[in-house]
Amino acid sequence: MTRVHRFSLRWRVAMVLGLGSLLLTSAVAVVVWNLASGYMLRQREQSAVRQAQVNVRLVDEALRTGSDGLDELLTGLTAGPDTTILLFRPGQVLTSGRQVDPDQLPRKLLDLGRDGIPAGQRLIVSGIPVYAVTLPIAHAEGAYVEMAPMVQLDRTFRFLSAVLVAATVASGLLGVALGSWAGRRALRPLTQLTKAASLIAGGDLRARLPEQTDPDLTPLATTFNSTADALEQRVLRDARFAGDVSHELRSPLTTMVNAAEVLRRRRAEIPGTAGKAVDLLTSEVDRFARMVVDLLEISRTDQQVDDPTPESIDLAELVTNVITTRPGAQVPLEVDEPPPHVLGDRRRLDRVVSNLLDNADRHAGGAVRVAVLRRDGRARLEVDDAGPGVPPDLRTRVFERFDRGTRAGSRGTDTGSGLGLALVAQHVQRHGGTVRIEERPGGGARFIVEIPEAER
């Protein structure tokens, strides 16, 4: 299925406002253009007609009196180098001013003048826009034609059109910019809400929305903050309950562990079914003890009561210490030079490495490689195991509390409590990092922890 790309709400608001501004400005520009150009054009035509009427009376008077200075008169009547005057008489055409071929004039315009009908028409003659006025001559057969140049008016029209087009485009762009700014301002509370909700979802139960002065946003902020307060109190109550239960269980659990240890030492003296019952009892007591310890750790983390001052930690040194103190064969360690440093809690990071190695030992045939690397400003810890790998649909679930993946519901010494990887995810998150599972080249699983690298 083809995915249709949609603009964000902020950009949709910006485009709508920009389009509205463009349409409004365009309408105003069209009105201004029509009014201004029509007015100026009428004024220029009326001025040309009035001038031609005055001039034709002088020419008519000269023809009536039979004056010999008609050529000089026509020359004196031209208002400028681009003005043209043509006097059509039977068998004769007199021209003054800018020379124009009479054949370029429309025949209909000349016929109207000869028929005694005044007329005017806008023309392009020899590349110059003019307004041609034709008037009849009272005392002679023929017509008087005067072509007033409209070059300056044409330039004015071009300048006005350019200004209106530029103003329209600028208005549309300004509308988009204003819409983007207004959309960002209007959506700021939603952005704050999204950020606060993301922080809460990520474990920061203290995230809240700032107080709002807008009466439309005050109920939203108040309701969200009240919900967040209630959620934080609920989580803290659950964490305190888990911590209190774990503390209360420690005394009887210590007794049970000691008793189980006595039974384990005397296992050879307990044959048959009773011996198998002892094995099952001691394994469950051990699992119970690990679960209580993990529950205490989780409750302390949830209540955020044991956050020490962060310190700069050599991650390679920390991993090396964890590996060397573990029983059994040493796991190969790969370290980038120089080794990365992270800022955080040494005890929590120690627990992260231990839990990942314990998980590999219990469920995946042990760790076959541990690497401490540097990747794009982040310290990277990789733990490869020799197991069958983790199915893609379980690679997120295994970091949830009490989730043991495909071993859920089983019992035995290697099943764990389902809290070890949950503690890994929680401790890594407290350090601003991430943890995930990938497929190891050659088979097995690769657990990857990434934490922001500290400045040295």
JOBEL-V952009 format. One record per backbone hydrogen bond with DSSP energy under -1.0 kcal/mol. CO is the residue of the C=O (numbers start at 1). NH is the residue of the N-H. If there is no record, write none. Layout:
co & nh
CO & NH
CO & NH
//
This chain:
co & nh
8 & 12
9 & 13
10 & 14
11 & 15
12 & 16
13 & 17
14 & 18
15 & 19
16 & 20
17 & 21
18 & 22
19 & 23
20 & 24
21 & 25
22 & 26
23 & 27
24 & 28
25 & 29
26 & 30
27 & 31
28 & 32
29 & 33
30 & 34
31 & 35
32 & 36
33 & 37
34 & 38
35 & 39
36 & 40
37 & 41
38 & 42
39 & 43
40 & 44
41 & 45
42 & 46
43 & 47
44 & 48
45 & 49
46 & 50
47 & 51
48 & 52
49 & 53
50 & 54
51 & 55
52 & 56
53 & 57
54 & 58
55 & 59
56 & 60
57 & 61
58 & 62
59 & 63
60 & 64
61 & 65
62 & 67
69 & 73
70 & 74
71 & 75
72 & 76
73 & 77
80 & 83
83 & 98
84 & 147
85 & 96
86 & 145
87 & 94
88 & 143
89 & 92
92 & 89
94 & 87
96 & 85
101 & 104
102 & 105
106 & 110
107 & 111
108 & 112
109 & 113
110 & 114
111 & 115
112 & 117
113 & 116
119 & 134
121 & 132
123 & 130
125 & 128
128 & 125
129 & 150
130 & 123
131 & 148
132 & 121
133 & 146
134 & 119
135 & 144
143 & 88
144 & 135
145 & 86
146 & 133
147 & 84
148 & 131
150 & 154
151 & 155
152 & 156
153 & 157
154 & 158
155 & 159
156 & 160
157 & 161
158 & 162
159 & 163
160 & 164
161 & 165
162 & 166
163 & 167
164 & 168
165 & 169
166 & 170
167 & 171
168 & 172
169 & 173
170 & 174
171 & 175
172 & 176
173 & 177
174 & 178
175 & 179
176 & 180
177 & 181
178 & 182
179 & 183
180 & 184
181 & 185
182 & 186
183 & 187
187 & 191
188 & 192
189 & 193
190 & 194
191 & 195
192 & 196
193 & 197
194 & 198
195 & 199
196 & 200
197 & 201
198 & 202
199 & 204
200 & 203
203 & 205
204 & 207
214 & 217
214 & 218
217 & 221
218 & 222
219 & 223
220 & 224
221 & 225
222 & 226
223 & 227
224 & 228
225 & 229
226 & 230
227 & 231
228 & 232
229 & 233
230 & 234
231 & 235
232 & 236
233 & 237
234 & 238
235 & 239
236 & 240
237 & 241
238 & 242
239 & 243
240 & 244
241 & 245
242 & 246
243 & 247
244 & 248
245 & 249
249 & 253
250 & 254
251 & 255
252 & 256
253 & 257
254 & 258
255 & 259
256 & 260
257 & 261
258 & 262
259 & 263
260 & 264
261 & 265
262 & 266
264 & 267
266 & 269
267 & 270
272 & 276
273 & 277
274 & 278
275 & 279
276 & 280
277 & 281
278 & 282
279 & 283
280 & 284
281 & 285
282 & 286
283 & 287
284 & 288
285 & 289
286 & 290
287 & 291
288 & 292
289 & 293
290 & 294
291 & 295
292 & 296
293 & 297
294 & 298
295 & 299
296 & 300
297 & 301
298 & 302
299 & 303
300 & 305
311 & 344
313 & 342
314 & 318
315 & 319
316 & 320
317 & 321
318 & 322
319 & 323
320 & 324
321 & 325
323 & 326
332 & 370
334 & 372
340 & 315
341 & 454
342 & 313
344 & 311
345 & 349
346 & 350
347 & 351
348 & 352
349 & 353
350 & 354
351 & 355
352 & 356
353 & 357
354 & 358
355 & 359
356 & 360
357 & 361
358 & 362
359 & 363
360 & 364
360 & 366
364 & 386
366 & 386
369 & 384
370 & 334
371 & 382
372 & 336
373 & 380
377 & 453
378 & 375
379 & 451
380 & 373
381 & 449
382 & 371
383 & 447
384 & 368
384 & 369
391 & 394
394 & 398
396 & 399
397 & 400
400 & 403
404 & 407
405 & 408
407 & 410
412 & 415
418 & 402
419 & 423
420 & 424
421 & 425
422 & 426
423 & 427
424 & 428
425 & 429
426 & 430
428 & 433
429 & 432
434 & 450
436 & 448
438 & 446
440 & 443
444 & 440
445 & 385
446 & 438
447 & 383
448 & 436
449 & 381
450 & 434
451 & 379
//
